[in-house]
């Protein structure tokens, strides 16, 4: 945690006040965090656990710096997932890697105040200064909900700020509250049920004595320990002392013997206090219609009646996906042309200023061709993230999960697993990390194992290239492009569902869990946040193209160029490294070695060739498959380098597009290499294969063992080979 230092007469560095932002999911907490911190954010993971860590710097109205920690959303401090456990442990001071917050900003959804007050009630138990932000006040007003802000503030003894974070309303008032040095401690108090009170007192004394906890925090933690019947523990958090655990087990055994539902008593007591508080400060009435009569249903209810309908819901979902792919192919064409022209001009400029030779080829055929093969697809990837951002910000993503729950239940999961899988359409890494919100460990593991089947944005450049090469016409019909793209996405989704069903029936057997999910209110998308997310993704993509892919392209150029064949090869060596059978036959009279086949990359591809020939692939494609294990989109840059290296000097001067180079590529017998069947089979291979070393690393970190990522690599690679074998052999038998 960074601390700001301000020059003063004191020798001690200034430590900015640390605020924790907490709240229920979908309460607008992240929007408020972004509004307060702007671009002054640092995002990473908490050490020892794959839970996102967001820390930012905000400034009060007086220019004073504050440190804000955006904690994962939770409905209660009684943790049921690693996300919620991290929030609980930071507030209780149980994580050495994160300072215990000095103050807390609790964000509540004004349209569901009573439900949100349960978490607020637990936060107030901690005895720290708290600011309560009532967000979405505009939606509450539309729903006919009136909240008596001043009375709520008096009842709780804390500042209460009405806010509309999406519109920037209430931000100034919140900054003024953040800058207060005299924030009062909460006055809230409630009576613990008599059968539980002795246990709370004994646990509180143990936590204070053995762990040095503040008495108020010790009491709050004692209440949480008794509420948690099966508490979640995460790596990096300080464990409870043996004495505390012994007291806890003793009381639980005593209550189990006499049939006391201790957790139920505590929850009921909290809700009794919350219910009385909400009844005194919330006035709800149905919003009136144009004729003065009350609406029977809200606008959101009427939209949901269609958007989540068993039939029309699917129609809308498919229509949105189709619109997304149509946009990817149509709107991105112009900027893709700009990138292609820019890279072509850059290559031409290099050719004019460098004489022919290895340095010239390294820059044009290695660096520029490799980066261009990936960078040209940036506009289409940005459009993909634009759609995902719009679906998330409008609240539709949760409706998609609700629709998919009916399908997910058939394979042993529920709609909550579909959120990580849907996120994996952008990238499997955040999708896998999103699985931490799933409560059941087996369901979480199954979701992690099948999430990489969802076609991520890294597959998009490969699909687009192969679709362009698949059709012999100069212009691929738009319907064909969209149809093939939808087919690949559907194939990956089908594979994920099949293996989820298979694992739930075999390795990770268990009953399908019920899904309880809150549908967030519909909102107009906040364009600034969506564009900010797109800019972040574009930066990451360009950084990858400018570092990893550039480095791999240069390495691949080296591997495809060296070693150079000898000037006077013998006939046997020429036959071994000939490009075609005819060339091999002629080697005895005029030995000629194919430079690409003689290179390091060519030898590696030929070693792999016996395993991929049954799939219709040759050794040159094998080089691309090996390289793309680092990142799937590297396949495109590999093909750019390989087929530039295999062209004649005249062809290099004319510089075909990569699509044309693939269409012109031939096998040793003169037949086309990239036939429609081979292009289709390559797309199928990338649907099922685990071609991403970063995903493997994240799965290892998420599961804390090498067992599951290695299993995932083996079963996905085996599946891709088997499916591609069937597709190619059946296609050949049918005459394709």
C-alpha positions, -999 to +999 in steps of 0.1 A: +000+000+000+015+033-010+014+062+013+016+098+003+043+119+019+038+156+026+066+178+037+060+190+073+082+198+103+076+163+116+102+136+108+074+110+104+061+105+069+024+115+063+001+085+060-030+092+041-063+080+056-073+046+044-110+042+035-126+008+025-155+008+001-179-020+008-214-029-004-236-055-019-231-066-055-248-043-081-250-014-057-228+009-079-197+006-057-173+003-086-189+033-104-185+053-072-149+041-069-141+052-104-158+086-099-137+093-068-103+080-081-105+086-119-074+071-134-054+070-101-060+033-096-038+003-092-053-031-099-038-065-091-045-096-069-042-101-032-012-122-025-020-159-020-055-157-035-069-148-069-092-120-058-090-087-075-074-059-056-083-023-065-066+005-047-069+042-057-061+077-046-089+103-042-087+139-031-110+157-008-124+191-016-094+206+002-069+186-019-060+161+008-051+127-006-070+096+006-064+060-001-094+040-012-096+002-012-125-012-033-134-044-016-152-073-034-190-070-032-207-091-005-242-095+009-229-103+044-196-106+063-205-143+069-183-153+040-195-180+015-168-175-012-132-164-014-143-129-025-164-124+006-137-139+028-112-113+017-136-085+024-143-099+059-106-105+067-095-070+057-123-053+078-113-075+107-076-068+103-067-104+094-046-097+063-010-086+068-007-075+031-034-049+035-037-023+063-068-023+084-090+005+071-092+036+093-127+044+080-154+027+060-177+039+032-207+016+030-226+019-003-263+008-003-288+005-030-316+029-022-341+008-040-335-022-017-325-004+015-338-030+040-318-058+024-287-037+021-290-026+057-280-062+068-244-056+057-245-020+070-256-034+104-226-058+105-202-030+095-215-007+123-206-035+148-169-029+140-170+004+159-151+024+132-162+057+116-186+049+088-202+070+060-233+055+045-239+063+008-274+057-005-268+052-042-294+051-071-317+077-054-331+085-088-343+049-093-357+048-058-377+080-066-390+064-099-401+034-078-420+056-054-396+051-025-389+080-002-361+077+024-359+101+053-322+107+051-319+129+083-338+104+104-317+075+092-286+095+100-298+102+135-308+066+141-274+052+131-253+081+143-233+084+110-234+107+080-258+095+053-251+108+017-278+105-010-260+098-043-264+090-080-229+078-088-237+071-125-246+108-130-220+123-106-246+136-082-236+135-045-198+132-052-190+166-038-210+160-007-193+126-003-158+142-006-167+168+020-177+139+044-145+121+036-125+151+045-141+154+080-116+149+108-145+145+134-164+116+119-186+103+147-186+066+158-219+048+152-244+050+180-262+018+168-267-009+194-287-041+194-294-069+219-278-103+213-303-131+219-300-144+255-290-180+247-261-167+226-249-139+248-225-160+270-208-174+240-203-140+224-189-127+257-164-156+260-153-154+224-149-116+227-127-120+257-106-146+240-101-125+208-092-095+229-068-114+252-051-139+228-051-119+196-050-083+209-082-072+192-101-040+200-131-050+222-156-037+196-139-055+167-136-086+189-173-085+196-181-081+159-158-110+150-174-132+177-208-126+162-195-135+127-178-166+140-211-178+154-231-168+123-206-187+101-215-224+103-190-232+076-166-202+073-144-198+042-107-194+049-083-180+022-045-180+019-028-150+033-052-144+062-042-147+098-057-179+113-077-179+146-058-188+178-062-224+191-079-210+223-106-192+202-112-222+181-115-244+212-141-220+227-160-219+194-161-257+190-172-261+226-202-238+223-212-253+189-211-288+203-232-277+233-258-261+211-259-291+187-266-313+217-296-293+229-308-284+194-302-246+195-301-229+161-276-203+172-269-189+137-307-186+130-312-168+162-285-142+154-297-136+119-333-132+130-323-108+158-305-086+132-334-086+108-358-077+136-338-045+144-333-038+106-370-042+099-380-017+126-354+007+114-365+005+077-401+008+086-393+041+103-373+057+075-387+043+043-420+054+028-429+034-003-458+040-027-463+027-062-454+054-088-484+069-105-492+066-142-501+093-166-538+090-155-529+092-118-535+054-112-507+034-097-486+012-120-492-025-113-457-033-125-426-013-129-410-007-163-382-031-154-408-058-146-424-053-180-390-055-198-380-086-178-413-103-188-400-103-223-362-104-218-364-134-195-392-152-213-386-189-221-390-182-258-385-145-264-356-143-240-337-167-263-347-148-294-333-116-278-301-133-267-294-148-301-303-115-318-278-096-296-250-121-304-258-119-341-258-081-340-224-082-322-208-104-349-224-083-377-208-052-362-175-070-359-174-077-396-189-045-409-179-016-388-143-027-383-135-030-420-124+007-424-100+009-395-086-025-404-078-010-438-061+019-421-039-004-401-030-026-431-021+005-451+000+019-423+019-013-418+024-016-456+038+019-457+061+012-428+074-019-446+079+000-478+098+028-460+121+002-444+126-015-479+136+019-493+162+027-467+177-007-460+195-029-486+184-065-491+198-088-465+191-104-431+185-072-413+160-061-439+142-094-437+142-094-399+124-061-398+100-066-427+093-103-426+098-108-389+089-078-368+065-059-391+047-089-407+044-106-373+029-076-355+006-067-384-008-103-384-023-096-350-026-058-347-049-056-378-077-073-357-076-047-329-108-029-342-128-061-342-116-069-306-126-034-295-161-039-309-164-072-290-154-054-257-178-026-265-207-050-267-197-068-235-193-035-217-227-023-228-244-056-218-228-054-184-235-017-177-272-019-188-279-049-165-286-073-192-257-097-184-275-110-153-307-116-174-286-137-198-274-158-168-310-162-157-320-174-191-290-198-192-299-212-158-325-235-175-297-249-197-270-250-170-292-270-147-293-297-173-255-301-171-254-300-132-246-263-128-266-232-125-268-197-141-242-184-117-216-205-135-226-189-168-213-155-157-176-167-156-183-186-188-198-155-205-168-134-193-145-160-209-158-148-243-136-118-237-107-138-220-106-170-201-084-155-174-109-131-158-136-157-165-118-183-144-111-157-117-148-148-117-156-184-107-145-175-072-180-161-065-195-197-069-202-210-034-198-248-040-162-259-045-170-287-070-191-263-091-164-238-090-138-263-102-161-276-130-166-240-142-128-235-142-122-267-161-147-258-189-144-220-191-115-221-217-139-237-242-157-204-246-142-186-277-121-158-262-110-126-280-076-142-287-093-168-310-110-140-329-080-131-351-074-168-359-111-173-369-112-142-390-080-151-409-092-187-416-127-176-426-111-152-451-089-180-464-117-205-465-138-189-492-122-187-526-140-155-536-122-122-531-150-109-509-164-134-483-202-130-481-212-114-448-237-141-441-210-168-444-187-148-420-213-144-394-226-179-398-192-195-394-183-173-365-216-181-347-209-218-354-175-216-337-189-198-307-217-223-305-193-253-308-172-240-279-202-234-257-216-268-266-182-284-256-182-265-223-217-278-215-209-313-225-178-316-203-196-298-174-223-325-176-196-352-179-176-340-149-207-336-128-216-372-135-182-386-129-151-369-114-170-341-095-204-356-089-229-335-070-265-323-071-271-292-092-273-262-068-302-238-067-294-203-081-303-172-061-293-142-081-302-106-079-313-090-111-298-055-111-319-025-122-318-015-159-296+015-164-285+036-193-249+026-201-223+050-187-203+057-219-173+069-200-169+037-181-174+016-212-149+036-232-124+034-203-128-004-202-122-005-240-091+017-237-077-006-210-083-037-232-068-019-262-037-009-242-032-045-230-037-058-266-012-033-281+012-040-253+011-077-260+015-071-297+044-047-291+062-070-266+053-107-265+042-111-301+070-089-315+095-109-296+080-142-307+078-130-343+115-121-342+124-155-326+103-173-352+119-154-380+153-165-367+141-201-364+127-200-399+159-184-413+187-203-396+206-224-400+210-216-437+215-245-460+250-252-472+260-237-506+269-271-520+247-298-503+251-334-510+223-353-527+211-372-496+208-340-475+190-322-503+165-351-506+158-349-468+151-312-469+135-308-503+103-288-506+085-313-529+089-350-540+099-338-575+126-317-559+138-348-539+140-369-571+161-342-588+184-338-558+209-363-572+216-343-603+210-308-589+209-308-551+187-280-538+176-276-502+144-257-491+156-231-466+125-232-445+125-270-442+162-269-433+157-243-405+152-250-368+115-243-371+112-266-401+128-294-383+105-290-353+075-289-376+086-320-394+090-338-360+054-329-351+041-337-386+033-374-380+009-365-352-010-338-372-011-352-407-043-372-399-059-338-391-050-324-426-022-302-412+014-302-425+047-293-408+044-255-416+010-254-398+027-274-370+051-246-365+022-222-360+005-246-335+037-248-314+042-210-314+005-203-306+008-222-273+021-189-259-010-171-271-035-182-297-033-150-318+004-157-324-007-183-350-014-154-374+020-138-369+035-173-373+018-178-407+029-143-418+065-151-410+065-187-423+049-179-457+069-148-462+100-169-456+089-195-481+081-171-509+105-163-538+122-129-540+097-117-566+068-127-544+083-109-514+086-077-535+049-079-543+040-087-507+008-106-509-017-102-480-017-131-455-050-143-468-037-145-503-005-162-491-026-189-474-048-194-504-017-198-526+002-222-503+005-258-517+015-292-505+044-312-519+021-328-545+010-293-557-025-294-542-037-266-520-028-267-484-055-244-469-085-260-484-119-251-470-119-284-450-084-277-435-094-241-426-125-253-409-106-280-391-080-255-379-109-234-364-123-265-347-088-272-333-086-237-318-121-241-303-111-271-282-073-269-277-058-253-246-035-230-265-028-205-238+000-208-213-013-178-193-046-196-187-027-227-174-008-205-149-040-189-137-057-223-132-028-235-112-029-204-090-067-207-086-067-243-077-033-242-058-021-274-075-006-285-108-030-315-109-060-297-124-042-275-150-022-305-163-054-325-164-071-296-183-043-294-208-044-331-214-082-335-218-086-304-240-057-312-263-069-348-266-104-337-274-093-312-300-072-339-318-100-365-317-127-340-329-104-327-357-095-363-367-132-371-372-140-339-390-111-343-415-115-380-422-153-377-426-148-346-448-123-364-470-147-394-472-175-371-484-152-356-511-143-323-495 
